[in-house]
Amino acid sequence: MATATARADLSQPSFIPAVAPPFQKTKKSIRLTLWPLVAATFFMVSGGTYGTEDIVHGAGYGKAILILLLTPLLWSLPTAFMIGELSSALPFEGGYYAWVRRAMGNFWGFQEAWLSLVASIFDMAIYPTLFVAYLTRMFPWFQENHRGVAVALGVVIVCAVLNIMGVKVVSTTSLWLFFALSAPFAAVFVLAPFKIHALANAVTKPTTSNVDILGGLLICMWNYMGWDNASTIATEVERPQRTYPRAMLVAVLIVCVTYVLPFAAMWITGLPASAWETGAWADVAQLMGGPLLRIALVAGGMMSGFGMFNALVMSYSRLPLAMAQDGMLPKVFGKLHKKSRAPWVAILALAVGWGLALNLGFERLVTLDIMIYGASLSLEFIALICLRIREPELKRPFRVPGGMFGAIAVGIPPILLLGFAILRSEHEVVLGMSSLVFGLLVIGAGVVAYLINHALKPAGWAAAAPKPEMAA
């Protein structure tokens, strides 16, 4: 933008075209088609059944399965519809950041990016935590002193290095990882009918989980969120206008099935719901199939945490890259590795933030993540409505059904669930204050950061230079 007036902040960025720009010509084989994008989305959202154990502990089998079935209808499906429309209409680098900025201007675009990056600090700290949770099931030695934190930090460092080297965590790699992670749970599902009520009196490791049914719902919401993460790699998707909507809907179904079927199978074995906590699948596998199944499931849990973290590094790191190219962050964040073309400065900066959040408890991470991510998601739903009003002629290969009413109604269930999450956050304590107060301070800091950024750039935001193509 040429000026930094308040009016300019609320206007549509002039350099963002009204229609999707033609993609740079690259080899078709390196672009993500439907199933590789489904697999990538699976890891950005789910990564398998790992991390859902506390839902059963807090709600019991019947209610947990009901929660796992209803949450995608009220939370995931509306989000998938919204992302399907916006990603097919505006398949730009930076994804949701570009949508909000186009719809509501620079200020809100900056807030969307701020909220997403801050949410990533708490979200990304969860996956090394899950990695350690399953590692200690096999090797309790890592529970002593700060060894678990050291291992989690090692996961952050290794994934950062791999991403700087240009590791491909999507396409065929994501597909075979999906099948590898699903294999142990498929075995549990097959073995369950042979153990009906056989585990009613099974002796399991004492649990330390204090998650109740409301906490279980929060964890379920966390396990079903992150659908917009795949939008930041739009320039690497084959025919994104057609591929994104289909991939979102297929991924919602696959994630739901992978959550529900294993617990439904364990319900008929009679294993008490109180036996479940984060990492408990390892002990369950031992009861169902012996040491080999336990090893396979523990290895799968570690692979899940590692794979999700590695995939999301690619997604989140493209956000500060896009902002730097738009003049919203210092140019240093737009630096690319000479060989891999990876945004190495952005990756290292984010890795530091992720590492600093490793020592927070799992449930606190989930609560903060949902609250802050929810604020950014709300902006995306508002952007959907604003673009319907401001740009009714914008080509939308996929549209949320129901016209304007549908565009408004689709955001109501997720926002109501977010309201519940905010109320729940009052009971969690972070740094001596409630999670609600902490979250509000983080959100408010985004406004301060924008004002400081504007003070340092009184001439306003520079028009974006042509953005280099990202390596897959």
N, C-alpha and C positions, 0 to 999 in steps of 0.2 A: 504494500500500500504506500502511496506517496506521502500521506500525512498521518498524524497520530491523533486526530480528533475523535471525540466520543462517537460521532456519527459514523466515522470510518470503521470504528471497532464493531459496530452493529451491522454493517453492510456486508454483502456477499463479497468475499475476496475476488478481486477482478481477474486474477490470473488463473483461477480454477475454472476450466471450461464448462459449458453447459451440458456437454455430452462427454461420455468417456472417450479419452484420447486413444488414438490407435497405438497398440502395443508395439514396442520395438521388436524387430524380427529376431527371433532366436530359434534354436533348434527345438522342434516340437517335442522331442523326447525328454527335455528337461522341464517341461511344464507339467503341472499337476492336473490330471484328469479326475473324473468323478471319484473312483475308489481310493486313489491315493489321497485326495483331499478329505474324504470321509475318514480315512485312517489318521491323517494329521489332526483333524478336528477331534477325533476320539481321544487322542493323547493330550490335546490342549484342554479338553473338558474333563475327561474321566481317567483314562489309563487303567481301566479294569475295576473290579469289585473292591480292591484295596482302599481302605479309608472309610468304608461304610459300616464297619462293625459296631460302632457306638450307637448307630441308629437303632439296631435291634436291642442293645443293652438298655437304651432309654425308653423304648416304646413297646418292646415285645415283638414277637414275630408277625402277628396279624396286623397290628397297627403300623409296624415298620414297612411291611410290604404295601399296605395301603398308601402310606406316605410316599414310598418310592414310585408308586403308580400315579398318584395325583399330582405330585410336584412337577413332573415334566409337562403335564397338561396346563398347569397354572403358571409355570415359571419358564420352562425350556421352550415349549412350542410357540408361545407368543414371541419370545425372544428370537427364535429361529425365523418366524415370519418377518419380523422387523428387519433382521439382518439380511434375509433373502431379498427383500425389496431394495434396501439401501446398497448392498454390495453389488446387485445386478445393475442398478442405475448408476452407481458411482464407484467403479472398481479401481480406486486410487491407492497409491502407496500411503501407508499410515492408516488406512481403513477408517475406523470410527472417528478418529481425530479429524480426518478430512471431511466426514459427513457433517459433524457438529459445526465445524468452522464454516463450511459452506452455508449451512442452514441459519446460523445465528451469529456469525462474525468471529473476529479474532479473540475477543475476551472469552467467550464460551468454548471456543476451540482450544484455547490454552488450558481452561479449567478441565475439559475432558481429558486432555493429555496428562495434566497434573494428577488428577484422580486415578487414572489408569496406571500411571507409573508408581504412585504411592501404594495403590492396591497391590501392584505386582510385588512390592517389597514383602508384604505379609503373605501373599499367595505363594510366591516362589520359595519362601522359607519353609512352607509346609512340606514340600516334596523331599528335601533332604531329611526332614524330621521323620517322614514315613520310611525312607530308606533305612535310617538308623533303627526305627521301631522293629522292622523285620530282621535286620542284621542281629540285633540283640536277642531275638527269639532263637537264633542258631548259636550265637556266641555271646552269652551273658556278660562276658568280660568287658564288653564295650559299654556296659551301663555304669561302670565305676568311674569316679572322678569326672573329668571332662572329656573322656575319650569319645563319647557319642557326638559331642559338639565338634570335636576335631574331625571326625569322619564326615559329618554333614558339611563342614567347611571344605573338606577335600572334594566332595561332590560338586560344590559351587565352582571351585577352582578348575577341576577337570572339565566340566561342561563349558565354562567360559573359554578355556583353551581350545577345546574341540570346535566351538562355534567360530572362534577367530580363524581357525584352520579351514573353515568352510565345510564342516561336516554336514552331510545331508541327512536330516532326521525325518524327512517326509518321504513320499513316494513309496517305493518297494520296501524300504527299511521299516516304515511305519506299518505296512501291511504284515510283514512277517513277525514283527513285534506283537501286533494284535493277536495273531494266531498263537504265538508262543505264550503270551500271558493268559489267553483263554483256555489253553489245554488243561492246566490243573483243575480249573473250575468245571470244565466239561467232565473230567474224571469224577469229581465230587458229585455232580449231577447224576452220572450214570451209576455210581455206587450207592447213592442214597436209598433207592428202593429195596436194596438188600439189607439195610440197617434200620428198618422202620421200628421206632421206639427203642432201638438198641442202645442209644446214648443217653437215656433219661437219667441214669445214675452215674454217668461218666465222671471221672475225677479230672478236673482241669486246673490249670494254674490260677491261683487267686487273682481277681481283677482289682485294679485300682481306679477304674472309671467311675465317675460320679455324674455322668451325663443323664439327664432326665428326658422326658418325651419332647419338651420344647427344645432342649439342646440337640436332640436327635434330628428335629426338623431343620435346625440351622445347619447341621452337618450335611443333611440331605440337600439343602439349597446350595451349599458349597460344592457338593459333588455333581450338581447339575448346572453349574455356571461356567462361563468362559467361552460361550459360543462365538462371541465377536472377535476372539483372538486370531482366528484364521483370516480375518478380513485384512490384516496388515500385509499379507503376502499376495494380494490380488494380482500384482503384476507378474506373478509366477504361476498363475492358474490358466489353463486352457479354456477359452470361451467362458470367462467368469460370469457373464450375464446369465448363462444357462446352468453352469456347473454349481455355483454357490447355493441357490435355492434347493436344488435336489440334494446336494451334499448335506445341508443342514437338517433336512427332514429325515433322511436316511440315518444320519448320525444320532439324532434324538431317539429313534427306535432302537438302534443297536445298543446305545448306552443304557436305556431303560431295561432291555432284556438281560444285559450282562449284570445288572444290579439285582434284579428280581429273582431270576431262576436259581442262582446258588443258595439264596436264603430260603426260598420255597422248598428246595431240596433238603436243607438242613432242618427245617421245621418238622418234617415227618420223621426225622431220626430221634426226636425227643430231647435233643440237647438243650439245656436251660438257657433262656435268653440272657441270664445274668453272667454266663460264661464269656460273653463277647466284650471285647474292647479293641482299641487300635492295635493291630498286629496279631489278633487272636486267630486269624485264618491258619497260621502255621500250626498251632496246637490242634485245630479242627482237622487239618489234613492228616496229622499223625493218627488221630482216632479213626479216620475214614479209610486211609490207604497205607498207613505205616510210614517208615522213615523216608522212603523214596518220594512219596507224594508230598511229605512235609518239606523236603529239600527243594522239590520243584516249585512249590508254592512260595517258599521263602525267597528263592531266587527270582521268581516272578514278581514278588512284591518289591524287591530291590530294583529290578529292571523297570518296573512301573514308575517308581519315584524318580529314578534316573532319567528314564525316557521322557516323562512329562516335563521335567525340568529342562532337559536338553532341547525339546521341541519349543517350549515357551520362551527360551532365550532368543531364539530366532524371531519369534513374534514380537516380543516386547522391545528388542533392540532396534527394530525398524521404526519404532515410534519416535525416539529422540533423533534418529537419522532424518526422518521426514520433517520434523520440527526445525532441525538445523538447516535443512535445505530451503525451508520457508522463511528463515530469518527469525524464528521464535526462540532458538537456542544458539549459543555460540557455535561458530563454524567448526570448532574442534570436534563436536559430536557427529559431524558429517564425514569425518575421515574414514576412508576405506582401506582395508589391507590390500597391498599391491597385488598379491597373488590371488587370494580368496575372494576379494571384494567385500569382505565382511566389515560391518561398522565396529571396528575393534575398540575405539574409545568409548562408544556407547555401551558395549558389552562389559568392559572393565568397570565403568562407573556404576552400572546397574548391579554388577556382581558384588561390589562393596556394600551397597545398600542391602542386598539380599543376605549377605553374610552377617551383617550387624543384627538382623532380626532372628537369627537362628535360635537364640536362647529363650524365646517366648514359648509359652505352653501351647499345645495343639489347639485347644478350644478357643483360647484367646486369639490365636491367629485366624481361626475361622470366623469369629465374630467381627473382628476388625476388617477382614477381607470382604465379607459380605456387605458391611455397612459402607465402606468406601467405594467398593466396586459398584454397589447399588446406586450410589449417587451418579457415577459416570454412566451407568446403564439407563438411568432416568433421563439423562440428557440425550441419549440416543433415541429414546422413544419420543421425546419432544422434537428432536430434529426430524423424525419421520413425519410428524404433523406439520411442522413449519415448511418442509419442502413440498408437501402436498398443497399448501396454501400459496407459497411463493412461486413455485415452479410446477404448476399443474401440467404443463406440456412436456416436462422432462420424460424422456423415454425410460419406461420401467418394464423390462422384460418379465419381471415377476412383481405382482402387486399383492399387498395384504388384502384379502377379500373383504367386501362389505363397504367399499367406498370410504368416505371420511369417517363415518361411524366406526367402521372396522379398524381404521388406523388409530382412532382414539381408544376404542374398547380393548384392543390387543395389549395396551400398556397397563391397564387397570389391575389385573391379577398380580403381575410381578411387583408393581409398586405397593400394593397392599401387603404382600409378603415382606417387602423391604421395610415397611412400617413396623411390622411385627419384629423384625430383626433389630431395628433401632431401639424399640422398647426393651427387648431382651438384653441389649448391650449395657443397660444401666447396671446390671448385676455383675458384670465382669470388670476387673480392676487391672489397669495397666499403668505402670509408673506412678502408683499412688492415687490414681483418679479413675473414674468409671470409663469404660470403653466408649460410651457415648460422648463424654466430654473430650476424651482424647481424639476421637474421630472428628468431632466438630472443629477442634483446633487444627487438625491436619487439613480439613477442607478449607478453613479460613486462611491457612497459610498459602493456599493456592492463589487467593486474591492478592495477598501481600507480594507473592512472587511475581505475579503479573505486573503489579504496579512498579516494583523494583526494575523488572525487565524493561518496562516502558520508559522509566526514568533514565535508564542507561541507553535507550534507543529513542531519543526524542524525535527523530525523523520518521519514526514509524517502522513498520515491517517492510523489509525489502521484498520485491517480487521474487518468486522462486526461480532459480536457474533450472535448466533442464536436468532432470534427475537421472543419474546413472542407473543402469539396470543392475538389479541385485543378483548375486549368484545363488543358485538353488541350494 
